[in-house]
Amino acid sequence: MLHKVTPQWFAVYTRSCAEKKVAGELEKQGIEYYLPLYRTIRQWSDRKKKIEEPLIKSYLFVRIVQKEYLSVLKIWGVVRIVHFSGQPVPIPEWQINNLKILLGADIMIENDARDFKKNEEVVIVRGSLEGLRGVITKVGARKKLVISITALNYNISVNIDSRFVEAAS
């Protein structure tokens, strides 16, 4: 539910390929937003080019209070704010932080035999992903940590050295 005084993060669903334009309009209006972008190489018939693509197609995140809700919906390219049962669904700050940590990391993976159980909640305590929280989805020679944006039902998986991981409290 949209809180009247304290800003909260919400997922905004946009028209196809409109994420950057919506972000520009949010910037102009002074509305805090986060558009997770990653660098990739795009191949055209005559050249290759490094570009930034949205990590989650047709979504970005806004940090708003109730009075800003309508301002966001009026922006060209915004389809809706993600909601369930007619209520906008806030996204916990730590999930937005997870995306920021993940996209800012230079991930280097090593193997270790430390034991974790499937579905165990963990937090990364060392390295470039320090502070990131998630759930173990695979146990073996390589550990897999899933970072979940629950309101979108979207998962990002990374292999991580288990020496960098502790059980979440």
C-alpha positions in Angstrom: 0.0 0.0 0.0 1.2 3.5 -0.8 2.4 5.2 2.3 1.3 8.9 2.6 4.5 10.3 4.1 7.4 7.9 3.8 8.6 7.3 0.2 8.7 3.7 -0.9 9.9 1.9 -4.0 7.4 0.7 -6.6 7.8 -1.1 -9.9 6.5 0.9 -12.9 5.5 -1.1 -16.0 6.3 0.9 -19.2 5.6 0.6 -22.9 8.0 -1.5 -24.8 11.4 0.2 -25.1 10.2 3.3 -23.3 12.2 2.7 -20.0 14.9 5.4 -20.8 12.3 8.0 -21.9 10.2 7.5 -18.8 13.4 7.8 -16.7 14.2 11.1 -18.4 10.7 12.4 -17.6 10.9 11.3 -14.0 14.3 13.1 -13.8 12.7 16.3 -15.1 9.9 16.1 -12.6 12.4 15.5 -9.7 10.9 12.0 -8.9 13.5 9.5 -7.6 13.8 6.5 -9.8 16.1 3.6 -10.5 16.5 2.1 -13.9 18.8 -0.9 -13.7 21.0 -1.0 -16.8 23.7 -3.4 -17.9 26.3 -3.1 -20.6 26.2 -5.4 -23.5 27.6 -5.6 -27.1 25.0 -5.3 -29.8 25.8 -6.7 -33.3 24.5 -4.9 -36.3 25.2 -6.0 -39.9 28.0 -3.5 -40.3 29.3 -3.0 -36.8 29.4 -3.9 -33.1 28.6 -1.3 -30.4 28.6 -1.3 -26.6 25.2 -0.2 -25.3 23.3 -0.1 -22.0 20.1 -2.2 -21.9 17.5 -2.3 -19.2 18.1 -5.4 -17.0 14.3 -6.0 -16.7 12.6 -5.1 -19.9 9.6 -2.7 -19.6 10.2 -2.0 -15.9 11.9 0.7 -13.8 11.4 1.6 -10.1 10.2 4.8 -8.5 10.5 5.9 -4.9 7.4 7.9 -4.2 4.8 8.9 -1.6 1.0 8.8 -2.2 0.7 12.4 -3.7 3.2 11.5 -6.5 1.3 8.4 -7.6 -0.8 10.3 -10.2 2.2 12.3 -11.5 4.0 9.1 -12.3 0.9 7.6 -14.1 0.6 10.7 -16.3 4.1 10.3 -17.8 4.1 9.2 -21.4 5.2 5.6 -21.6 4.0 4.6 -18.2 1.4 1.8 -18.4 0.9 1.2 -14.7 2.4 0.9 -11.3 2.5 -2.8 -10.4 -0.3 -3.6 -8.0 -2.2 -6.6 -6.6 -5.9 -6.4 -5.5 -6.0 -2.8 -6.6 -3.2 -1.7 -4.3 0.4 -0.7 -5.4 2.9 -3.2 -4.1 6.0 -1.6 -2.4 9.3 -3.2 -3.0 11.7 -3.5 0.0 14.7 -1.2 -0.1 17.0 -4.2 0.3 15.8 -5.6 -3.0 16.6 -2.4 -4.9 20.0 -2.4 -3.1 20.6 -6.0 -4.3 20.1 -4.8 -7.9 22.5 -1.9 -7.4 25.1 -4.2 -5.8 24.8 -6.8 -8.5 25.1 -4.4 -11.4 28.0 -2.6 -9.8 30.0 -5.7 -9.1 33.0 -7.2 -10.9 32.1 -10.8 -10.2 34.9 -13.2 -9.7 33.9 -16.8 -8.8 35.8 -19.5 -7.0 34.7 -22.9 -5.9 34.4 -24.1 -2.3 33.0 -27.2 -0.5 31.1 -25.3 2.2 27.7 -26.7 2.7 24.5 -24.7 2.3 21.0 -26.1 1.9 18.6 -25.4 -1.0 16.2 -22.6 -0.3 18.4 -21.3 2.5 18.4 -17.5 2.9 21.9 -16.0 2.7 23.7 -12.7 2.7 27.1 -12.0 0.9 29.5 -10.8 3.5 32.7 -10.2 1.4 33.7 -9.1 -2.0 32.2 -6.8 -4.6 28.6 -8.2 -3.8 28.8 -7.5 -0.1 25.4 -6.8 1.4 23.5 -8.6 -1.3 20.8 -11.0 0.0 19.2 -14.0 -1.7 18.2 -17.6 -1.6 20.4 -20.7 -2.5 18.8 -22.5 -5.5 21.4 -25.1 -6.2 23.9 -26.9 -4.1 27.0 -28.5 -5.5 30.5 -27.6 -6.6 29.1 -24.2 -7.5 26.6 -22.4 -5.3 23.9 -20.4 -7.0 22.4 -17.3 -5.3 19.1 -16.0 -6.6 18.2 -12.3 -6.1 14.4 -12.0 -6.2 12.3 -8.9 -7.0 9.2 -10.5 -5.5 6.6 -8.1 -6.8 7.7 -8.7 -10.3 8.2 -12.5 -9.9 11.7 -11.9 -11.5 14.9 -13.7 -10.5 18.5 -13.0 -11.3 21.0 -15.9 -10.7 24.7 -15.6 -10.0 27.3 -18.3 -9.1 29.1 -17.3 -5.9 32.0 -18.5 -3.9 30.4 -20.0 -0.7 33.2 -18.5 1.4 31.7 -15.1 0.7 28.2 -16.2 1.9 26.7 -16.6 5.4 23.2 -17.6 6.5 20.9 -14.6 6.8 19.7 -13.8 10.3 
